């Protein structure tokens, strides 16, 4: 770099950078999510940010959103060495784009060290090589839970997922939301009963999944391009638009399964869906928190059974705020055995961005400090330090102001950071073992004995 050239220190496109108030909000939400996950017995793990490329491309993922060419060993000025070495195949590496495929590799690597069903949660950073735009990031935090079993996995684990989603979003208090539940076997079975070829069904499910985004007319056009007849397309649209209460939709599905040809898979999907719904109800999830929505398919190929999407009512344009489903073969692709699993994912970085922009959430104060001990005179610093430690030992977050400034300036500094209380101790207060406690929100100022200070602050904070 030539002398005098300016360094471009702007944030790389698509890579978020949080101010303290935003980061504190993320940590607050992470704590809620973690507590709910752990209340259901999920255990934390962390997988590497970098995986072998062939792992990330398992199950047919061709890497449309994979960030390639990551060498964790060689620095940038030695990348040519890696290029000359021809690292391909098992040596090629990339950044992980989700948590599910790395989880499958994790289980394969630690199969004999884990107990099954294995229930884990992760709140790692993931990376996607997509075009950065509003609400879309190349680096973001994703909060996942999955339960994986060997050979068989109870459908009650599927039923637990809506209960967990409900507890998280009720605790965050973001307003009314709806968990939309479906089963891929219902869709697959219905398509089969219409005579749609096996090799067309996956692409047709992917088209159905876009109904909300592209509309009915475009869905019909896309189905036509797949070779689906107009009469079949109309029946598909009518099917996925079946609505009503949960019990009404189940009754309609049962009736269809009894009267359509080759409906064995449809019947199985309806039975599984009913089992999950019964479990959701037994877990105490309110009826207004969930519904059956036959348009929900989830675009990823590895989902085979129950699928979920969660919508914030009144803010449907935000899209799904939590989604997931059941898969049967993803983990087994590394081990050659059946290992069914079910999981959900919250893209936390994107969720925070959208909820802040919509005014549904607000950032927290820039500092976790609840009290500032102001600096009235330098010779009293030993007292200020002792008082600060006394408050901290009582569980109160404290900033001690080491810099001598006018009292008004110190109040402004505390207020700007969202600190509610200031402790004021001058020579007279110190001699009398007292302090003045000022509430910056109300302007009230009271005299408090130092021995009672922590108790008084806690009382006013509650």
Residue pairs with C-beta under 8 A, 6 or more apart in sequence:
1 7
11 17
12 138
13 132
13 138
14 130
14 132
14 136
14 137
14 138
14 139
15 137
15 138
15 139
16 137
16 139
16 140
16 349
16 353
18 26
19 363
19 366
20 366
20 367
21 363
21 364
21 365
21 366
21 418
22 352
22 356
22 363
24 363
24 364
24 365
24 366
24 368
25 352
25 356
25 361
25 362
25 363
25 364
26 141
26 348
26 349
26 352
28 364
29 172
29 348
29 352
30 123
30 141
30 143
30 348
32 168
32 171
32 172
33 123
33 143
33 168
33 346
33 348
34 44
34 121
34 123
36 164
36 167
36 168
36 171
37 121
37 143
37 145
37 164
38 121
39 167
40 119
40 145
40 160
40 164
41 119
42 119
42 120
42 121
42 145
43 119
43 120
43 121
44 120
44 121
44 122
44 123
45 103
45 106
45 120
45 121
45 122
46 122
46 124
47 96
47 99
47 102
47 103
47 105
47 106
47 122
47 124
48 96
48 102
49 95
49 96
49 124
49 125
49 127
50 70
50 72
50 93
50 94
50 95
50 96
51 93
51 94
51 95
51 96
51 101
51 102
51 105
52 90
52 91
52 92
52 93
53 63
53 66
53 68
53 92
53 93
53 94
54 89
54 90
54 92
55 101
55 102
55 105
55 334
56 63
56 66
56 94
56 96
56 97
56 101
56 102
57 63
57 66
58 101
58 104
58 105
58 330
58 333
58 334
59 101
59 301
59 302
59 329
59 330
59 333
60 301
61 101
63 94
65 97
65 128
65 129
65 130
66 94
66 95
66 97
66 128
66 129
67 94
67 95
67 97
67 127
67 128
67 129
67 138
68 92
68 94
68 129
69 93
69 94
70 93
70 94
70 95
71 79
71 82
71 87
71 93
72 93
74 81
74 82
85 91
87 93
95 126
95 127
96 102
96 124
96 126
96 127
97 126
97 127
97 128
97 129
98 126
98 142
98 144
98 345
99 122
99 124
99 126
99 142
99 144
99 146
99 345
100 144
100 146
100 302
100 327
100 330
100 343
100 345
101 330
103 120
103 122
103 144
103 146
103 148
103 331
104 330
104 331
104 333
104 334
105 334
107 114
107 118
107 148
107 331
107 334
107 335
107 339
108 331
108 334
108 335
111 335
116 148
116 149
116 150
117 147
117 148
117 149
117 153
117 157
118 147
118 148
118 149
119 145
119 146
119 147
120 145
120 146
121 143
121 144
121 145
122 142
122 143
122 144
123 141
123 142
123 143
123 144
123 348
124 141
124 142
125 139
125 140
125 141
125 142
126 139
126 140
126 141
126 142
127 138
127 139
128 137
128 138
128 140
129 138
130 136
130 138
132 138
134 357
135 350
135 353
135 354
135 357
136 350
137 349
137 350
137 353
139 349
140 347
140 348
140 349
140 350
141 347
141 348
141 349
142 345
142 346
142 347
142 348
142 349
143 345
143 346
143 348
144 343
144 344
144 345
144 346
145 161
145 164
145 343
145 344
146 341
146 342
146 343
147 153
147 157
147 160
147 341
147 342
147 343
148 331
148 339
148 340
148 341
149 339
149 340
149 341
150 337
150 338
150 339
151 337
151 338
151 339
151 340
152 340
153 326
153 340
153 341
153 342
155 272
155 275
155 276
155 279
155 306
156 275
156 279
157 342
158 272
158 276
158 279
158 305
158 306
158 326
158 342
159 275
159 276
159 277
159 278
159 279
159 280
159 282
159 283
160 279
160 283
161 306
161 308
161 324
161 342
161 343
161 344
162 179
162 181
162 280
162 283
162 285
162 289
162 290
162 308
163 280
163 283
163 284
163 285
164 344
165 179
165 308
165 310
165 322
165 344
166 179
166 285
166 286
166 289
166 290
168 322
168 346
169 177
169 310
169 321
169 322
172 361
174 312
174 355
174 360
174 361
175 312
175 313
175 314
175 315
175 360
176 288
176 312
176 313
176 314
177 289
177 310
177 311
177 312
177 313
177 321
178 288
178 289
178 290
178 291
178 310
178 311
178 313
179 285
179 289
179 290
179 291
179 308
179 309
179 310
179 322
180 290
180 291
180 292
180 293
180 296
180 308
180 309
180 310
180 311
181 273
181 276
181 277
181 280
181 290
181 291
181 292
181 293
181 296
181 306
181 307
181 308
182 273
182 292
182 293
182 294
182 295
182 296
182 297
182 306
182 307
183 269
183 270
183 272
183 273
183 276
183 305
183 306
183 307
184 205
184 269
184 297
184 298
184 303
184 304
184 305
184 306
184 307
184 325
185 265
185 266
185 268
185 269
185 272
185 304
185 305
186 253
186 266
186 269
186 270
186 273
186 294
187 205
187 208
187 240
187 269
187 294
187 297
188 201
188 205
188 265
188 269
189 257
189 263
189 264
189 265
189 266
189 267
189 268
189 269
190 236
190 239
190 256
190 260
190 266
191 200
191 201
191 204
191 205
191 236
192 198
192 201
192 262
192 263
192 265
192 266
193 260
193 261
193 262
193 263
193 266
194 232
194 235
194 236
195 232
196 204
196 228
196 232
200 226
200 227
200 228
202 301
203 226
204 223
204 226
204 228
204 236
205 297
206 297
206 299
207 219
207 222
207 223
207 226
208 219
208 236
208 240
208 295
208 297
209 295
209 296
209 297
209 298
209 299
210 218
210 219
210 222
210 299
211 219
211 240
211 295
212 295
214 222
216 237
219 233
219 237
220 230
220 233
220 234
220 237
223 232
223 233
223 236
224 230
224 233
228 236
239 256
239 294
240 294
240 295
241 294
241 295
242 249
242 252
242 253
242 294
243 249
244 252
246 277
246 287
246 290
246 291
246 292
249 291
249 292
249 294
250 270
250 273
250 274
250 277
250 292
253 266
253 270
253 273
254 270
256 263
256 266
257 263
257 266
257 267
257 270
260 266
269 305
272 305
272 306
273 292
273 306
276 306
277 290
277 292
280 290
281 287
293 309
296 307
296 308
296 309
297 303
297 307
298 307
298 309
298 323
298 324
298 325
302 327
302 329
302 330
303 325
303 326
303 327
304 326
304 327
304 328
304 329
305 325
305 326
305 327
305 328
305 342
306 325
306 326
306 342
307 323
307 324
307 325
307 326
308 322
308 323
308 324
308 325
308 344
309 320
309 322
309 323
310 320
310 321
310 322
310 323
311 318
311 319
311 320
311 321
312 318
312 321
312 360
315 358
315 360
318 354
318 355
318 358
321 346
321 351
321 354
322 344
322 345
322 346
323 344
323 345
324 342
324 343
324 344
324 345
325 342
325 343
326 340
326 341
326 342
327 340
327 341
327 342
328 338
328 340
329 338
330 339
330 341
331 339
331 341
332 338
332 339
352 361
355 361
356 362
356 363
364 418
365 417
365 418
365 419
366 416
366 417
366 418
367 397
367 399
367 417
367 418
367 419
368 397
369 397
369 398
369 399
369 417
369 419
370 396
370 397
370 398
370 419
370 420
370 421
370 457
370 461
371 391
371 396
371 397
371 398
371 399
371 419
371 420
371 421
371 422
371 423
371 457
372 398
372 399
372 400
372 401
372 410
372 413
372 414
372 419
372 421
372 422
372 423
373 384
373 387
373 388
373 391
373 398
373 399
373 400
373 401
373 422
373 423
373 425
374 401
374 407
374 410
374 411
374 414
374 422
374 423
374 424
375 381
375 384
375 400
375 401
375 402
375 403
375 404
375 405
375 410
376 407
376 424
376 425
376 426
376 427
377 404
377 426
377 427
378 404
380 425
380 426
380 427
380 430
381 402
383 425
383 430
384 400
384 401
384 425
385 400
387 423
387 425
387 435
387 450
387 453
388 398
388 400
390 450
390 453
390 454
391 398
391 423
391 453
391 454
391 457
392 398
393 454
394 454
394 455
394 457
394 458
395 458
396 454
396 457
396 458
396 461
399 414
399 417
399 419
401 410
401 413
405 413
407 424
410 422
411 422
411 438
411 440
414 422
414 440
415 440
419 440
420 439
420 440
420 441
420 461
421 437
421 438
421 439
421 440
421 457
421 460
422 437
422 438
422 440
423 435
423 436
423 437
423 453
424 435
424 436
424 437
424 438
424 445
425 434
425 435
425 436
429 435
429 436
433 449
433 450
433 451
434 447
434 448
434 449
434 450
435 447
435 448
435 449
435 450
435 453
436 445
436 446
436 447
436 448
437 445
437 446
437 447
437 448
437 453
437 456
437 457
437 460
438 444
438 445
439 445
439 460
446 456
448 456
